């Protein structure tokens, strides 16, 4: 029953084709659905990106310290 409710709101009328069509899924909703279904993979990916960014900042700071010596 919930599936029918979800699909009901995705149908819209196309005047050019003169028929009902289902809306295309946006890339944001694809990403949200992927994160909901693959929580472990998305968590690991986000942690990897954060730690990589922190690592770059720390290397940059270390180079600045070395230049001041």
N, CA and C atoms as an extended XYZ file, in Angstrom:
207
Properties=species:S:1:pos:R:3:atomname:S:1:resname:S:1:resid:I:1 pbc="F F F"
N         0.818       -1.191        0.000 N   UNK     1
C         0.000        0.000        0.000 CA  UNK     1
C         0.865        1.259        0.000 C   UNK     1
N         1.951        1.252        0.760 N   UNK     2
C         2.833        2.420        0.794 CA  UNK     2
C         3.487        2.646       -0.568 C   UNK     2
N         3.808        1.557       -1.248 N   UNK     3
C         4.423        1.670       -2.571 CA  UNK     3
C         3.472        2.354       -3.552 C   UNK     3
N         2.192        2.024       -3.458 N   UNK     4
C         1.191        2.635       -4.337 CA  UNK     4
C         1.073        4.128       -4.058 C   UNK     4
N         1.155        4.517       -2.805 N   UNK     5
C         1.085        5.941       -2.466 CA  UNK     5
C         2.289        6.692       -3.024 C   UNK     5
N         3.470        6.091       -2.938 N   UNK     6
C         4.666        6.739       -3.442 CA  UNK     6
C         4.612        6.910       -4.951 C   UNK     6
N         4.165        5.888       -5.653 N   UNK     7
C         4.107        5.959       -7.110 CA  UNK     7
C         2.991        6.887       -7.590 C   UNK     7
N         1.941        7.063       -6.797 N   UNK     8
C         0.829        7.925       -7.179 CA  UNK     8
C         1.285        9.364       -7.361 C   UNK     8
N         2.167        9.854       -6.512 N   UNK     9
C         2.604       11.239       -6.574 CA  UNK     9
C         3.671       11.468       -7.638 C   UNK     9
N         4.205       10.407       -8.213 N   UNK    10
C         5.221       10.560       -9.253 CA  UNK    10
C         4.615       10.654      -10.647 C   UNK    10
N         3.305       10.447      -10.777 N   UNK    11
C         2.645       10.499      -12.076 CA  UNK    11
C         2.198       11.924      -12.347 C   UNK    11
N         2.447       12.377      -13.572 N   UNK    12
C         1.996       13.713      -13.964 CA  UNK    12
C         1.508       13.656      -15.411 C   UNK    12
N         0.785       14.661      -15.804 N   UNK    13
C         0.215       14.703      -17.147 CA  UNK    13
C         1.127       15.505      -18.063 C   UNK    13
N         1.486       14.912      -19.191 N   UNK    14
C         2.321       15.584      -20.182 CA  UNK    14
C         1.418       16.067      -21.308 C   UNK    14
N         1.332       17.375      -21.485 N   UNK    15
C         0.422       17.925      -22.497 CA  UNK    15
C         0.950       17.715      -23.909 C   UNK    15
N         2.246       17.676      -24.091 N   UNK    16
C         2.809       17.473      -25.429 CA  UNK    16
C         2.518       16.069      -25.939 C   UNK    16
N         2.672       15.084      -25.044 N   UNK    17
C         2.411       13.701      -25.439 CA  UNK    17
C         0.948       13.315      -25.265 C   UNK    17
N         0.192       14.139      -24.542 N   UNK    18
C        -1.226       13.906      -24.272 CA  UNK    18
C        -1.461       12.575      -23.545 C   UNK    18
N        -0.631       12.349      -22.517 N   UNK    19
C        -0.802       11.140      -21.702 CA  UNK    19
C        -0.120       11.325      -20.346 C   UNK    19
N        -0.383       10.403      -19.445 N   UNK    20
C         0.250       10.431      -18.127 CA  UNK    20
C         1.633        9.805      -18.213 C   UNK    20
N         2.601       10.425      -17.547 N   UNK    21
C         3.969        9.901      -17.531 CA  UNK    21
C         4.489        9.922      -16.097 C   UNK    21
N         5.449        9.059      -15.815 N   UNK    22
C         6.081        9.015      -14.503 CA  UNK    22
C         7.277        9.947      -14.512 C   UNK    22
N         7.424       10.735      -13.437 N   UNK    23
C         8.533       11.677      -13.340 CA  UNK    23
C         9.864       10.933      -13.308 C   UNK    23
N        10.879       11.540      -13.895 N   UNK    24
C        12.224       10.981      -13.824 CA  UNK    24
C        12.807       11.258      -12.446 C   UNK    24
N        13.615       10.328      -11.990 N   UNK    25
C        14.221       10.468      -10.673 CA  UNK    25
C        15.402       11.432      -10.754 C   UNK    25
N        15.448       12.366       -9.836 N   UNK    26
C        16.544       13.337       -9.813 CA  UNK    26
C        17.778       12.716       -9.208 C   UNK    26
N        18.937       13.327       -9.455 N   UNK    27
C        20.190       12.765       -8.951 CA  UNK    27
C        20.265       12.896       -7.436 C   UNK    27
N        19.636       13.918       -6.866 N   UNK    28
C        19.629       14.069       -5.404 CA  UNK    28
C        18.867       12.930       -4.744 C   UNK    28
N        17.733       12.599       -5.308 N   UNK    29
C        16.956       11.508       -4.718 CA  UNK    29
C        17.656       10.166       -4.909 C   UNK    29
N        18.408       10.019       -5.986 N   UNK    30
C        19.191        8.791       -6.186 CA  UNK    30
C        20.264        8.673       -5.107 C   UNK    30
N        20.922        9.789       -4.804 N   UNK    31
C        21.966        9.773       -3.770 CA  UNK    31
C        21.353        9.486       -2.405 C   UNK    31
N        20.221       10.117       -2.098 N   UNK    32
C        19.557        9.869       -0.815 CA  UNK    32
C        19.154        8.410       -0.678 C   UNK    32
N        18.608        7.830       -1.750 N   UNK    33
C        18.198        6.433       -1.713 CA  UNK    33
C        19.408        5.510       -1.550 C   UNK    33
N        20.522        5.856       -2.216 N   UNK    34
C        21.740        5.061       -2.098 CA  UNK    34
C        22.289        5.094       -0.673 C   UNK    34
N        22.274        6.274       -0.047 N   UNK    35
C        22.767        6.408        1.324 CA  UNK    35
C        21.886        5.627        2.291 C   UNK    35
N        20.575        5.656        2.082 N   UNK    36
C        19.674        4.917        2.967 CA  UNK    36
C        19.871        3.409        2.845 C   UNK    36
N        20.137        2.925        1.641 N   UNK    37
C        20.261        1.476        1.458 CA  UNK    37
C        21.643        0.957        1.783 C   UNK    37
N        22.690        1.750        1.536 N   UNK    38
C        24.074        1.319        1.763 CA  UNK    38
C        24.728        2.203        2.822 C   UNK    38
N        24.309        2.049        4.048 N   UNK    39
C        24.788        2.918        5.121 CA  UNK    39
C        26.262        2.712        5.422 C   UNK    39
N        26.733        1.488        5.418 N   UNK    40
C        28.138        1.213        5.727 CA  UNK    40
C        29.061        1.812        4.669 C   UNK    40
N        28.739        1.577        3.414 N   UNK    41
C        29.578        2.088        2.329 CA  UNK    41
C        29.590        3.620        2.331 C   UNK    41
N        28.446        4.235        2.532 N   UNK    42
C        28.396        5.696        2.528 CA  UNK    42
C        29.123        6.280        3.737 C   UNK    42
N        29.029        5.623        4.898 N   UNK    43
C        29.738        6.098        6.087 CA  UNK    43
C        31.242        6.007        5.889 C   UNK    43
N        31.702        4.900        5.349 N   UNK    44
C        33.133        4.722        5.101 CA  UNK    44
C        33.621        5.737        4.074 C   UNK    44
N        32.848        5.982        3.045 N   UNK    45
C        33.236        6.953        2.022 CA  UNK    45
C        33.324        8.370        2.588 C   UNK    45
N        32.354        8.747        3.385 N   UNK    46
C        32.364       10.082        3.981 CA  UNK    46
C        33.538       10.236        4.936 C   UNK    46
N        33.804        9.202        5.739 N   UNK    47
C        34.962        9.251        6.647 CA  UNK    47
C        36.260        9.355        5.875 C   UNK    47
N        36.373        8.626        4.779 N   UNK    48
C        37.581        8.698        3.959 CA  UNK    48
C        37.798       10.104        3.411 C   UNK    48
N        36.748       10.724        2.926 N   UNK    49
C        36.853       12.083        2.385 CA  UNK    49
C        37.245       13.070        3.474 C   UNK    49
N        36.639       12.950        4.646 N   UNK    50
C        36.953       13.858        5.755 CA  UNK    50
C        38.401       13.686        6.204 C   UNK    50
N        38.842       12.441        6.386 N   UNK    51
C        40.209       12.206        6.830 CA  UNK    51
C        41.232       12.617        5.772 C   UNK    51
N        40.901       12.461        4.519 N   UNK    52
C        41.800       12.919        3.463 CA  UNK    52
C        41.949       14.434        3.493 C   UNK    52
N        40.845       15.105        3.691 N   UNK    53
C        40.881       16.562        3.767 CA  UNK    53
C        41.698       17.022        4.977 C   UNK    53
N        41.499       16.374        6.111 N   UNK    54
C        42.278       16.704        7.309 CA  UNK    54
C        43.759       16.437        7.093 C   UNK    54
N        44.067       15.353        6.410 N   UNK    55
C        45.459       15.021        6.123 CA  UNK    55
C        46.109       16.099        5.252 C   UNK    55
N        45.423       16.570        4.253 N   UNK    56
C        45.953       17.626        3.388 CA  UNK    56
C        46.199       18.903        4.187 C   UNK    56
N        45.283       19.239        5.065 N   UNK    57
C        45.450       20.429        5.902 CA  UNK    57
C        46.662       20.281        6.819 C   UNK    57
N        46.823       19.112        7.397 N   UNK    58
C        47.962       18.890        8.299 CA  UNK    58
C        49.297       18.934        7.548 C   UNK    58
N        49.345       18.396        6.343 N   UNK    59
C        50.563       18.460        5.534 CA  UNK    59
C        50.875       19.902        5.172 C   UNK    59
N        49.866       20.660        4.816 N   UNK    60
C        50.053       22.068        4.489 CA  UNK    60
C        50.580       22.839        5.701 C   UNK    60
N        50.021       22.566        6.865 N   UNK    61
C        50.478       23.242        8.089 CA  UNK    61
C        51.914       22.862        8.420 C   UNK    61
N        52.255       21.619        8.216 N   UNK    62
C        53.622       21.176        8.478 CA  UNK    62
C        54.608       21.853        7.533 C   UNK    62
N        54.235       22.008        6.289 N   UNK    63
C        55.104       22.696        5.333 CA  UNK    63
C        55.279       24.176        5.717 C   UNK    63
N        54.226       24.776        6.218 N   UNK    64
C        54.336       26.168        6.665 CA  UNK    64
C        55.302       26.282        7.840 C   UNK    64
N        55.242       25.318        8.773 N   UNK    65
C        56.143       25.316        9.922 CA  UNK    65
C        57.575       25.142        9.452 C   UNK    65
N        57.801       24.263        8.504 N   UNK    66
C        59.153       24.041        7.973 CA  UNK    66
C        59.689       25.271        7.267 C   UNK    66
N        58.855       26.016        6.604 N   UNK    67
C        59.304       27.225        5.915 CA  UNK    67
C        59.715       28.309        6.900 C   UNK    67
N        59.125       28.328        8.063 N   UNK    68
C        59.440       29.354        9.053 CA  UNK    68
C        60.746       29.081        9.776 C   UNK    68
N        61.242       27.868        9.701 N   UNK    69
C        62.494       27.541       10.400 CA  UNK    69
C        63.679       28.094        9.660 C   UNK    69
